[in-house]
Amino acid sequence: MPSTQKWPEQGWAFLQLLLVACFSHSEEICKRRGDPENPQLSKNGDIILGGMFSFHSSWKDRKDNYIEFQFAQAMRFAIEEINNSSDLLPGVSLGYKMYDTCGSIARGIKVALALVNGNEIFSAVISGKKKTPTKTICLYCSTLSIYIILCISHFATCACLSDKTKYPSFLRTIPSDYYQSRALAHLVKYFGWTWVGAIRTNDDYGNNGMATFTETAQQLGICLEYSVSFFRTDPYEKIQKIIETIKASTSKVIIAFLSHMDMDVLINKLSVHGLTGYQWVGSESWISDSQIAAMDIHHILDGAIGLSIPKAHVSGLKEFILNVKSLNSSNNELFIEFWETLFSCKFKELNSTAENPRECTGHEDMTGVQNSFTDMSLMSIFNNVYKGVYAVAHALHKILSCNETCNKNVQLDPFMILQRILKIYFKTKEGDEVYFDENGDPAAKYEIINWQPRKNSIVEFVTVGTFVVVIVHLSIQVPVSVCSEKCPPGTRKVLQKGRPVCCYDCIRCADDSVSCVRCLPEFWPNQKKDACIKKEAVFLSYEEIMGALLTAASLFGTCMTTGVALIFFKYRKTPIVRANNSELSFLLLFSLTLCFLCSLTFIGQPSEWSCMLRHVAFGITFVLCISCVLGKTMVVLVAFRTSRPGSNVMKWFGPAQQRLCVTGFTLIQVFICVIWLTISPPFPFKNFKEFKDKITLECALGSVVGYWAVLGYIGLLSLLCFIFAFLARKLPDNFNEAKFITFSMLIFCAVWITFIPAYVSSPGKFSVAVEIFAILASSFGLLICIFFPKCYIILLKPERNTKKNMMGKGAP
């Protein structure tokens, strides 16, 4: 049984997909062998897809159009791939019928009408090349739209074809020029060009495209100094006038919405006049044309930028197109004609004259052939043909409720097919998304091409970016009826007084919110107020200048203290070191070393252990330091205030008592710290209030009472030490270090008294820096005031380092 008899006679017929492409400007009627309704290429199938191609631009010249064969091969490839697939239309075979229009409008319409008037229901896909007049495509679409016959184009870009009142059944797999024109305007705006000139082709392509560009440019604040048009057949005087306009203009950017054939004419004229130094912005018709680049020998177009259809790759398609022998199985006559033209030979049975130089064998090798047939530069357009066939197949797959098998009892209706194909969404095997908007247009995507000259006058077309217009695919069209437009990001609604709640004004949101939805504490709105971005975390780090300087000062103080300790150890048996308890001196130097080092715990990102360590280490080491100074001061004071012979007061201030005193004072601070850490210890804290757009990482005190108890105890010991040192300031100079202790305690107290207001008023990490500075300043004060005078005598005045001088009996 023939395959066509598998379908029900009632309500079912063949579906034909017509690919009408490559119409020539020639009005000559091609007298082809046989009736015009007979296809050049055909294959049986359950569903027949039709294609109309201009295989011959003129029967008289027998000039074959290789691009049309490439389009036909792309269609055949898609059909064969679908037939071999078990996922799409399983159990349903697709066939095809491809017709030759010979570049004739009349012949093309005759074929279209013959298909419509047949006994079959057709769903057609119409296409046209760039050089095809828009009116030609419109004639086909108008003819088929009367019968709601589906029309899909892979090469017709005119925005006029999106008018659904005139062409309700027209769709395409190539973006409309409407999007290209708007994209060009945005490209010009991106580069900041607000004063430009424009040249366009004087036809539907150029006029419609430039009209949309002009409208969008005005919205973007771009001004056109001039906008001129011409057609390649115009007299020389008109083109000369355009050149004079360019010369007289002050703008340096030219928008060229031209077909490649018109650009050919214009570039020749521009070369004669040497019009260089202009920035050209081109439409996709010529911006990636290698022939125009080759003609530009005077480098007029160097640096040109424009939009191009994105490059595409369909695995296996190139090999299928070049496999010309596969045509032989479909139509022997077309295969013979094409083969003879491709290899410039004649088959023996047709070679009746002796003038033909060689005979065709049918086994010629394609390897050495270099012509427009082997040129794959239009692969992106072949891909559009491929996607058009797959779009119809996916629509049929849904209509027939295909799963493991398809329901062949469904009655096909042209309107049903049109509605279904408008709702499809799928991805090709290469990952390309295929869908249509309500106007039958696909998502607009362009590559931004830049002409970059290379050596030997070769121009390279470099892709420097992409431009994508996302189309929201809706299954229904929703009318718009609102009192007030939706508020843009970064604003909020304020009701208009005396009007319904649907009417409102939009006012700017607060600084910390997006569309008046407050960002999370760790985020902050961007400048456009349309997104929340993560705040920068700030803390006093070792890498920044302030942290590095404080670290250096801490290490320098540690090294100085260590150096003093080594000097004292070397001269430990000398009178000046042994005087007033050398043990306390070494303990004081040790505690000063810890004071310098504890400042390092304040630098770096706060953590639980560092927060507890920094305050506890600071409190205990400073109490140890002040306790040592207090012990030394009390010994000096008691020793010289107790003048009665035989007094036993000094026995209460011997070395053992001094060690006990230092230990006792320090243990009190340890006890305070233990209570503080037990009840409410310091902890890392993120401060969001200090800065609006930053997070300050700091250590929270936990118990404020505990923190100020530690500082208060240090202040109490410092005050006692200052009082004792003040009382002992007038004792004999040779032995008395009380006046140095007094001065050091003055520095110590001054530093910590000024620390309190500075600490409270300093923001963020600067409060930490203030605390470190206070620790270092007070430590340096104690080290320099108490130990440097002794080091001066030890190293520079050794003659004064005697017991006699220490007892005040020597000359000063």
C-alpha positions in Angstrom: 0.0 0.0 0.0 1.4 3.5 -0.8 2.4 5.5 2.2 -0.2 8.2 1.4 -3.0 5.7 1.9 -2.1 5.2 5.5 -4.0 8.4 6.4 -7.8 8.7 6.9 -9.6 9.9 3.8 -11.8 12.2 5.9 -10.2 15.3 7.4 -6.6 14.5 6.6 -4.4 15.5 3.8 -0.8 16.2 3.0 0.8 19.1 4.7 3.3 21.0 2.5 6.0 23.3 3.8 7.0 25.8 1.1 10.4 27.3 1.2 10.3 30.1 -1.3 13.8 31.6 -1.7 16.2 33.6 -3.8 13.9 35.6 -6.1 15.8 37.5 -8.9 15.1 41.0 -10.1 14.6 39.6 -13.6 11.1 39.6 -14.8 11.8 37.1 -17.6 9.4 34.1 -17.5 11.4 30.9 -17.3 10.2 28.3 -19.7 11.1 25.1 -17.9 10.5 21.6 -19.1 7.1 20.3 -18.1 4.3 22.0 -16.2 5.3 24.6 -13.5 3.5 22.5 -10.9 6.0 19.6 -11.3 8.7 19.6 -8.6 12.4 19.6 -9.4 13.1 17.5 -6.3 10.7 15.2 -4.5 10.4 12.4 -2.1 7.3 10.5 -0.8 6.3 10.6 2.8 3.3 10.6 5.1 3.5 14.4 5.3 4.9 16.4 2.4 6.9 19.5 2.9 7.2 21.8 -0.1 10.0 24.2 -1.1 10.2 26.8 -3.8 13.7 27.8 -5.0 15.1 29.8 -7.9 17.4 27.0 -9.1 17.8 28.9 -12.4 17.9 32.7 -12.5 17.3 32.5 -16.3 16.4 29.6 -18.6 17.9 31.4 -21.6 21.4 31.6 -20.0 21.1 28.4 -18.1 22.9 30.1 -15.2 22.6 28.0 -12.1 22.3 29.6 -8.7 24.4 27.5 -6.3 23.1 29.2 -3.2 19.6 27.8 -4.0 21.0 24.3 -4.1 22.6 24.9 -0.7 19.2 26.0 0.7 17.6 23.0 -0.8 20.2 20.7 0.6 19.7 22.3 4.1 16.0 21.6 3.8 16.6 18.0 2.7 19.2 17.5 5.5 16.7 18.6 8.2 14.0 16.3 6.8 16.3 13.3 6.6 17.5 14.0 10.2 13.9 14.2 11.5 13.0 10.9 9.7 15.9 9.2 11.3 15.0 10.5 14.8 12.9 8.4 17.2 12.1 11.4 19.4 10.4 13.7 16.9 7.3 12.5 14.9 8.0 8.8 15.6 6.4 6.6 13.0 5.7 9.5 10.7 7.8 10.0 7.6 8.3 13.4 6.0 8.6 13.9 2.3 9.2 17.0 0.2 8.4 18.7 -3.1 10.8 21.4 -4.2 9.9 23.8 -7.1 11.9 26.0 -9.4 10.6 29.6 -9.7 13.4 30.7 -12.1 13.5 34.0 -10.4 10.0 34.9 -11.7 7.3 36.5 -9.5 4.6 35.4 -11.9 5.8 31.8 -11.9 6.2 31.8 -8.2 2.6 33.0 -7.6 1.3 30.5 -10.2 3.0 27.6 -8.3 1.6 28.9 -5.0 -1.9 29.1 -6.4 -1.6 25.7 -7.9 -0.7 24.3 -4.5 -3.6 26.1 -2.8 -6.1 25.0 -5.5 -5.1 21.4 -5.2 -6.9 18.7 -3.2 -4.4 19.0 -0.4 -4.2 21.3 2.6 -1.0 23.2 2.5 1.0 25.0 5.2 3.7 27.0 3.6 7.0 28.6 4.6 8.0 31.5 2.5 11.5 33.0 2.4 13.4 35.5 0.3 17.0 36.7 -0.1 18.3 40.1 0.7 18.2 41.1 -2.9 14.6 40.0 -3.3 12.2 43.0 -3.4 10.0 43.2 -0.4 6.9 43.4 -2.7 7.8 40.0 -4.0 7.7 38.4 -0.6 4.5 40.4 0.2 2.8 39.0 -2.9 3.5 35.4 -1.9 2.5 36.0 1.7 -0.7 37.9 0.7 -1.6 35.1 -1.7 -1.1 32.4 0.9 -2.5 34.4 3.9 -5.9 34.4 2.2 -6.0 30.7 2.9 -4.2 31.0 6.2 -1.3 29.0 4.8 1.7 29.1 7.1 4.6 31.2 5.7 8.1 30.9 7.4 11.0 32.9 6.0 14.7 32.3 6.7 16.0 35.4 5.0 13.3 38.1 4.8 14.0 40.8 7.4 11.6 43.7 6.4 9.8 44.9 9.5 6.7 45.4 7.4 6.1 41.6 7.3 5.4 41.7 11.1 2.1 43.4 10.3 -0.4 40.7 11.3 -3.3 42.5 9.7 -1.7 42.0 6.3 0.3 38.9 6.8 -1.4 36.9 9.6 0.3 33.6 8.8 3.8 34.9 8.3 6.7 33.8 10.5 10.4 33.9 10.2 13.6 32.4 11.7 15.7 35.6 11.0 15.3 38.7 13.2 13.2 41.6 11.9 15.1 44.8 10.8 13.0 46.6 13.5 15.4 45.0 16.1 18.5 45.6 14.0 17.6 49.3 13.6 17.1 49.7 17.4 20.2 47.8 18.1 22.3 50.0 15.8 20.9 53.1 17.7 21.9 51.6 21.0 25.3 50.7 19.7 25.8 54.3 18.6 24.6 55.5 22.0 27.0 53.1 23.7 30.0 54.8 22.1 28.7 58.3 22.9 28.2 59.4 19.3 25.3 61.9 19.5 26.0 63.8 16.2 25.9 61.4 13.2 25.0 61.3 9.5 23.0 58.5 7.8 22.9 56.9 4.3 20.3 54.3 3.3 19.2 52.2 0.4 16.1 53.8 -1.3 13.9 50.7 -1.0 11.8 49.0 1.7 14.9 47.6 3.4 16.7 50.9 3.8 13.7 53.2 4.3 12.0 51.2 6.9 15.2 50.3 8.7 16.3 54.0 8.8 12.9 55.2 10.0 13.1 52.9 13.0 16.7 53.9 13.6 15.8 57.6 13.5 12.9 57.1 15.9 15.1 55.2 18.4 18.0 57.6 18.0 15.8 60.6 18.9 14.7 58.8 22.1 18.3 58.2 23.0 19.3 61.8 22.5 21.2 61.1 19.2 20.9 63.8 16.5 21.2 63.2 12.7 23.0 65.9 10.8 21.8 64.5 7.5 19.9 61.5 6.2 20.2 60.7 2.5 19.1 57.8 0.3 20.1 56.4 -3.1 19.7 53.3 -5.2 22.4 51.6 -7.2 20.7 52.5 -10.5 20.5 56.2 -9.7 22.4 58.7 -11.9 25.9 59.7 -11.0 24.8 63.2 -10.1 22.7 62.0 -7.2 25.6 60.0 -5.7 27.9 62.9 -6.2 25.5 65.1 -4.3 25.6 62.6 -1.4 29.4 62.8 -1.4 29.3 66.6 -1.3 26.9 66.3 1.7 29.4 64.1 3.5 32.3 66.5 2.8 30.3 69.5 4.1 29.2 67.8 7.3 30.8 68.2 10.7 29.8 64.7 12.0 32.4 62.0 11.8 30.2 59.0 12.2 28.1 57.6 9.3 25.3 55.1 9.7 25.0 53.1 6.5 21.8 51.1 6.2 22.6 49.8 2.8 22.3 46.5 0.8 25.6 45.0 -0.2 25.0 45.9 -3.8 24.4 49.6 -3.0 27.5 49.6 -0.8 29.5 48.2 -3.8 28.5 51.3 -5.8 29.1 53.7 -3.0 32.5 52.4 -2.0 33.8 52.9 -5.6 32.7 56.6 -5.6 34.1 57.2 -2.1 37.5 55.7 -3.2 37.7 58.3 -6.0 37.3 61.2 -3.6 39.4 59.6 -0.8 36.9 60.2 1.9 38.8 58.6 4.8 38.7 59.4 8.5 35.0 58.5 9.1 33.6 56.0 11.5 31.2 53.7 9.6 28.4 51.9 11.4 26.9 49.2 9.1 23.8 47.1 8.8 24.1 43.3 8.6 23.7 43.3 4.8 27.3 44.5 4.1 29.2 44.6 7.4 30.6 41.1 7.0 30.8 41.0 3.2 34.4 40.0 2.3 33.9 41.2 -1.3 33.3 44.8 -0.1 36.3 44.5 2.2 38.4 43.4 -0.8 37.1 46.4 -2.9 38.1 48.9 -0.1 41.7 49.3 -1.3 41.9 52.8 0.0 40.9 51.7 3.6 37.9 54.0 3.7 36.0 51.5 5.9 38.8 50.6 8.2 37.5 50.3 11.8 33.9 50.0 10.6 31.5 48.5 13.2 28.1 47.0 12.8 25.7 44.1 13.3 25.8 40.7 11.8 23.7 37.5 12.0 25.6 35.3 14.5 27.8 32.6 13.1 26.3 29.1 13.3 27.3 25.5 13.1 25.1 22.5 12.3 27.0 19.3 12.7 26.8 17.2 9.5 25.2 19.9 7.4 28.3 20.9 5.4 29.1 17.4 4.4 25.5 16.8 3.4 25.4 19.9 1.2 28.6 18.9 -0.6 27.3 15.4 -1.2 25.8 16.4 -4.6 25.4 12.8 -5.7 22.5 12.4 -3.3 20.5 14.6 -5.7 20.6 11.9 -8.3 18.3 9.7 -6.4 15.7 12.5 -6.2 15.7 13.9 -9.7 18.0 12.7 -12.4 17.3 15.7 -14.7 18.2 18.3 -12.1 21.2 16.3 -11.0 22.5 16.2 -14.6 22.1 20.0 -15.1 23.7 20.8 -11.8 26.6 18.4 -12.3 27.4 19.6 -15.8 27.4 23.2 -14.6 29.5 22.5 -11.5 32.2 20.6 -13.3 31.9 22.3 -16.7 31.3 19.0 -18.5 28.7 17.1 -20.5 27.3 13.6 -20.0 28.0 11.3 -22.9 24.4 10.8 -24.0 23.9 14.6 -24.0 27.2 15.5 -25.6 26.1 15.6 -29.2 28.5 18.2 -30.4 32.2 18.1 -30.7 32.7 21.5 -29.2 32.4 20.2 -25.6 35.9 19.7 -24.3 35.2 16.9 -21.8 32.7 14.4 -20.8 31.1 13.9 -17.4 31.6 10.6 -15.7 29.4 11.2 -12.6 32.4 10.4 -10.4 34.2 13.8 -10.5 36.0 14.7 -7.3 34.6 17.7 -5.3 38.0 18.2 -3.5 39.4 20.7 -5.9 36.2 22.6 -6.6 36.3 26.2 -5.4 33.1 28.2 -6.2 30.1 29.7 -4.5 28.7 26.1 -3.9 31.6 25.1 -1.7 31.5 28.5 0.1 29.9 27.9 3.5 29.8 31.6 4.6 26.0 31.5 4.7 25.9 28.7 7.3 23.9 31.0 9.6 21.2 31.2 6.9 21.3 27.5 6.2 20.7 27.1 10.0 17.6 29.3 9.6 16.3 26.9 7.0 17.1 24.0 9.3 15.2 25.7 12.2 12.2 26.5 10.0 11.8 22.8 9.1 12.2 21.8 12.7 9.6 24.4 13.8 6.9 22.8 11.7 8.0 19.3 12.8 7.7 20.3 16.5 4.3 21.9 15.9 3.1 18.7 14.2 4.5 16.6 17.0 2.3 18.5 19.5 -0.8 18.4 17.3 -0.5 14.6 16.7 0.0 14.0 20.4 3.2 12.1 19.7 4.8 10.0 22.4 6.1 6.6 21.4 3.7 6.8 18.4 1.7 9.6 16.8 -2.1 9.8 16.5 -2.7 9.8 12.8 -6.4 10.2 13.2 -6.1 13.9 14.1 -7.7 16.1 11.5 -5.2 18.8 10.4 -6.4 22.3 10.1 -4.2 25.2 8.8 -5.4 27.5 11.5 -4.6 24.9 14.2 -1.0 24.5 12.8 -0.5 28.3 12.8 -1.7 28.6 16.4 0.5 25.7 17.5 3.6 26.9 15.9 3.3 30.3 17.6 3.5 28.4 20.9 6.5 26.1 20.3 9.7 26.3 22.2 12.6 24.0 21.6 16.4 23.8 21.3 18.2 22.4 18.4 20.9 19.9 18.8 23.5 22.8 18.8 21.6 24.5 21.6 19.9 27.2 19.6 16.5 28.3 21.1 13.6 28.5 18.6 10.4 30.3 19.4 8.3 33.1 18.0 6.6 36.2 19.5 3.1 37.3 18.8 4.3 38.9 15.5 5.9 35.7 14.3 9.5 37.0 14.9 12.3 35.1 16.7 14.5 36.5 19.4 16.8 39.0 17.9 20.5 38.3 18.4 23.3 39.9 16.6 27.1 39.8 16.6 28.9 43.1 16.8 31.5 43.0 14.0 34.6 45.3 13.8 36.8 45.7 10.8 40.4 45.3 11.9 43.1 45.7 9.2 45.9 43.2 9.1 49.0 42.8 7.0 48.9 42.8 3.2 45.7 44.9 3.2 43.7 42.1 4.6 40.7 43.0 6.8 39.6 40.7 9.6 36.0 40.7 10.8 36.4 40.5 14.5 33.4 39.7 16.8 33.7 42.2 19.6 30.4 41.7 21.3 26.8 40.5 21.0 23.4 42.3 21.1 20.4 40.2 22.3 16.8 41.3 22.4 14.9 38.8 24.6 11.3 38.1 23.6 8.9 37.0 26.2 7.0 34.1 24.8 3.3 34.2 25.8 0.6 31.8 24.7 -2.0 34.5 24.8 -2.0 38.3 24.2 -2.9 40.3 27.2 -4.3 43.8 26.7 -2.9 46.6 28.7 -5.2 48.9 30.7 -3.8 50.7 33.7 -4.1 54.1 35.4 -0.4 54.4 36.3 2.5 52.5 34.8 4.4 50.1 37.0 6.9 51.9 39.2 10.5 51.3 38.0 13.2 49.8 40.3 14.3 52.2 43.0 10.9 53.9 43.4 7.8 53.3 45.5 4.1 54.0 45.1 2.5 57.1 46.6 -1.3 57.3 46.1 -2.6 60.3 44.3 -5.0 62.3 46.6 -8.6 61.9 45.8 -8.1 59.1 43.2 -8.5 55.3 43.3 -5.7 53.1 44.6 -4.7 52.1 41.1 -3.5 55.7 40.5 -0.3 56.6 42.1 3.0 58.5 41.6 6.5 56.9 41.9 9.0 58.4 44.3 12.6 57.4 45.0 13.1 54.8 47.7 15.4 55.1 50.7 19.1 54.5 50.3 19.1 51.0 51.8 16.2 49.6 49.7 15.4 48.3 46.2 12.0 49.1 44.9 11.3 50.0 48.6 12.0 46.4 49.7 14.8 46.7 52.2 17.9 44.8 51.5 19.2 42.3 54.0 21.6 43.8 56.5 24.7 42.4 54.7 23.6 43.9 51.4 23.2 47.3 49.8 21.4 48.5 46.7 23.4 49.3 43.6 23.2 52.7 41.9 20.3 51.7 39.7 18.3 50.5 42.7 17.4 47.3 40.9 19.6 44.8 42.8 21.1 44.2 46.2 24.9 43.8 46.3 27.0 42.4 49.2 28.5 45.1 51.4 32.3 45.3 51.8 33.5 44.0 55.1 36.1 46.3 56.7 38.5 45.8 59.6 42.0 46.8 60.6 44.2 44.4 58.6 47.9 43.9 58.3 47.8 44.6 54.6 46.6 48.2 54.8 49.0 51.1 55.5 47.6 51.9 59.0 47.7 48.3 60.1 51.2 47.8 58.7 52.5 50.9 60.5 51.0 49.9 63.9 52.4 46.4 63.4 55.9 47.8 62.7 55.7 50.1 65.8 54.7 47.1 67.9 57.6 45.0 66.7 60.0 47.9 67.0 58.9 48.4 70.7 59.4 44.7 71.3 62.9 44.8 69.8 63.8 47.9 71.9 62.6 46.2 75.1 64.5 43.1 74.3 67.6 45.2 73.6 67.3 46.9 77.0 66.8 43.6 78.7 70.0 42.2 77.1 72.0 45.3 78.3 70.7 45.0 81.8 71.5 41.3 81.8 75.1 41.9 80.6 75.6 44.6 83.3 73.5 42.9 85.9 76.2 43.0 88.6 76.8 46.8 88.2 75.4 49.1 91.0 72.9 50.9 88.8 71.2 47.6 87.8 71.3 46.1 91.2 69.9 49.2 92.9 66.2 49.2 93.7 65.6 45.5 93.0 67.0 44.3 89.7 64.4 41.5 89.7 61.6 44.0 89.4 63.4 45.7 86.6 63.6 42.4 84.6 60.0 41.7 85.4 59.0 45.1 84.2 60.9 44.7 80.9 59.2 41.3 80.4 55.7 42.9 81.0 56.5 45.7 78.6 57.4 43.1 75.9 54.0 41.5 76.5 52.4 45.0 76.3 53.9 45.6 72.9 53.0 42.2 71.6 49.4 42.2 72.9 48.7 45.1 70.5 49.1 42.7 67.6 45.9 40.8 68.7 43.9 43.9 67.8 44.9 43.7 64.1 43.3 41.3 61.7 39.7 40.0 61.2 38.1 39.5 64.6 37.3 36.0 65.8 36.1 34.5 69.0 39.5 33.8 70.4 41.1 37.0 69.2 38.3 39.1 70.8 38.7 37.5 74.2 42.5 37.4 74.0 43.0 41.0 73.0 41.2 42.5 76.0 42.3 40.0 78.6 46.0 40.1 77.5 45.9 43.9 77.5 44.4 44.1 81.0 46.7 41.5 82.6 50.0 42.7 81.0 49.4 46.3 81.8 48.5 45.5 85.5 51.7 43.5 85.7 53.6 46.4 84.2 52.1 49.0 86.6 52.5 46.7 89.6 56.2 46.5 88.9 56.5 50.3 88.6 54.4 50.7 91.8 56.6 48.2 93.7 59.8 50.1 92.6 58.2 53.4 93.6 57.1 52.2 97.1 60.6 50.8 97.8 62.3 54.1 96.9 59.8 56.1 98.9 60.0 53.9 102.0 63.7 53.6 101.9 64.4 57.4 102.1 61.4 58.3 104.3 62.5 55.9 107.0 65.5 57.8 108.4 65.5 56.5 112.0 68.5 54.2 112.7 67.5 50.7 113.5 64.1 51.0 111.9 62.7 47.7 110.7 60.2 49.2 108.3 62.3 48.0 105.2 61.9 44.4 106.2 58.2 44.8 105.1 59.4 45.9 101.7 62.1 43.4 100.9 62.3 41.4 97.6 59.9 38.7 98.8 57.3 41.3 99.8 57.8 43.1 96.5 57.1 39.9 94.5 54.1 39.2 96.7 52.8 42.7 96.0 53.2 42.4 92.3 51.6 38.9 92.3 48.7 40.1 94.4 47.9 43.1 92.2 48.1 41.0 89.1 45.9 38.2 90.5 43.1 40.8 91.2 43.1 41.7 87.5 43.1 38.0 86.5 40.1 37.5 88.8 38.2 40.4 87.2 39.0 39.0 83.7 37.8 35.5 84.6 34.5 36.9 85.9 34.2 38.9 82.7 34.9 36.0 80.4 32.5 33.7 82.4 29.5 36.1 82.5 29.6 37.8 79.1 32.9 37.6 77.1 33.8 39.7 74.1 32.7 38.3 70.8 33.0 39.1 67.0 30.3 41.5 65.8 29.1 42.8 62.5 28.3 46.5 62.8 25.9 47.5 60.1 25.1 51.0 61.5 28.5 52.6 61.4 28.5 52.9 57.5 25.6 52.5 55.2 27.4 50.6 52.5 30.0 48.7 54.5 30.1 46.1 57.3 32.5 46.9 60.1 33.9 43.7 61.7 34.7 44.5 65.3 34.8 42.9 68.8 31.7 43.6 70.9 32.6 44.1 74.6 30.1 41.6 75.9 29.9 42.9 79.4 30.5 46.7 79.4 30.9 46.6 83.1 33.7 44.0 82.8 35.6 46.1 80.2 35.5 49.3 82.3 36.3 47.3 85.5 39.5 46.2 83.7 40.4 49.7 82.6 39.3 51.2 86.0 41.6 48.8 87.9 44.5 49.8 85.6 43.7 53.5 86.2 43.6 53.0 90.0 47.0 51.4 90.1 48.4 54.1 87.8 47.0 56.8 90.1 48.6 55.2 93.1 51.9 54.8 91.3 51.8 58.5 90.2 51.1 59.7 93.8 54.0 57.7 95.3 56.4 58.8 92.5 55.3 62.4 93.1 56.0 62.2 96.8 59.5 60.7 96.1 60.4 63.3 93.4 62.8 65.3 95.6 64.9 62.5 96.9 68.7 62.4 96.1 69.2 62.6 92.3 72.0 60.1 92.1 69.9 57.3 93.3 66.4 58.6 92.7 64.5 57.2 89.7 61.2 58.4 91.1 61.2 61.6 89.1 61.5 59.5 85.9 58.6 57.3 87.1 56.6 60.4 87.8 57.2 61.7 84.2 56.4 58.3 82.7 53.2 58.1 84.7 52.2 61.6 83.6 52.6 60.3 80.0 50.7 57.1 80.8 47.8 58.9 82.4 47.6 61.6 79.7 47.5 58.9 77.0 44.6 57.0 78.6 42.6 60.1 79.7 42.6 61.3 76.0 42.0 57.7 74.9 38.4 57.6 76.2 36.9 60.4 74.1 39.0 59.5 71.1 37.9 55.8 71.4 34.2 56.7 71.7 34.2 59.2 68.8 36.3 57.1 66.3 34.2 55.1 63.8 34.8 51.4 62.9 38.4 50.2 62.6 39.7 53.6 63.6 38.6 53.0 67.2 40.7 49.8 67.2 43.7 51.9 65.9 43.1 54.4 68.7 43.3 51.6 71.3 46.5 50.2 69.7 48.0 53.7 69.7 47.2 54.2 73.4 48.9 50.8 74.2 52.0 51.6 72.2 52.3 55.2 73.4 52.0 54.3 77.1 54.4 51.4 76.7 57.0 53.5 74.9 56.6 56.2 77.7 57.4 53.7 80.4 60.3 52.1 78.5 62.0 55.4 77.6 61.4 57.3 80.8 62.4 54.5 83.2 65.1 52.6 81.4 66.8 55.0 78.9 68.5 57.1 81.6 70.0 54.0 83.1 71.1 52.7 79.7 72.7 56.1 79.1 74.8 55.8 82.2 75.7 52.1 81.5 76.8 52.6 77.9 78.0 56.2 77.8 78.9 57.2 81.4 80.3 54.1 83.0 82.3 56.2 85.5 79.0 57.1 87.2 78.0 53.4 87.5 79.6 53.0 90.9 78.3 52.3 94.4 79.8 55.5 95.7 78.0 57.5 93.1 74.7 55.7 93.7 75.0 56.6 97.5 75.3 60.3 96.5 79.0 60.6 97.7 80.6 61.2 94.3 80.8 64.2 92.1 77.8 64.6 89.8 
